[in-house]
Amino acid sequence: MTATSSPVRADWRPPAAVAPRGTLLVLPGRGEHPLLYERFGRRLAFDGYVVHAVPVRPEDAPAEVLAAVRAAAGRDPVAPVVLVGSDTGALQALHTAAERDPAPRVDGVVAAGAAPTGSGVAQGPEGDSDAAWEAELAARTSCPTHRARLSGDEAFVRGGLADPVPEALRAEAAPAVPVLLLHGDADPVTPVEEARLRARRLPRAELGVVRGGVHDALNDITHRTTAAAVVLWLERLRADGVERPIVTLTGA
């Protein structure tokens, strides 16, 4: 797939011989569009999950996000249904899962590099100079492949990290479903301590801290490891609601 000048939904499905194990609905963040999650979508689809990257915008109202999620999921999505969001998409995922009786039913949330909510303005780079663009790339990802893709993508909006976080997303959202928070410990946009505080406030949350990771946790240089962590969490969610590990690693 290649990016287009208008936001379109992107879909990845398991190989024909693999029975679907669940449905993931990916909500992009500021400046992003669904096709930027091709690498993540293909990897999770290979492991048996149906993945839909949904064309939502940070300013979309909750009803609009729900409508887009519903259209992508279809009438009978394979459970568990999990919202996966990055940056403002992470906040939208948390707010959508916290809605009363959302349709489709949401069974879990993966929130990666959640946007800052305190001031409502990300502390990312601004402007359109070469230096500002290099600073934004450094804040987003240390993966050379993803940097090259962003640099050549006409549909990607440069400077998006400097846009204010919409007012509706700044309020606290505490869904009752299991939540996996993924956050780089070197994220210059949202300090990892904010993710730690959010994890403590959520009723059923786990925090995965990516060593050396920056803001785009799903598209950073450690994208294989974070995707694997998502798969392990999904398998636990399928088994018994993530309450117990399937494999416990111990010393000899």
Secondary structure, 3 states (H helix, E strand, C coil): CCCCCCCCCEEECCCCCCCCCEEEEEECCCCCCHHHHHHHHHHHHHCCEEEEECCCCCCCCHHHHHHHHHHHHCCCCCCCEEEEEECHHHHHHHHHHCCCCCCCCCCEEEEECCCCCCCCECCCCCCCCHHHHHHHHHHHCCCHHHHHHHHCCCCCCCCHHHCECCHHHHCCCCCCCCEEEEEECCCCCCCHHHHHHHHHHCCCEEEEEECCCCCCHHHCCCHHHHHHHHHHHHHHHHHHCCCCCCCCCCCC
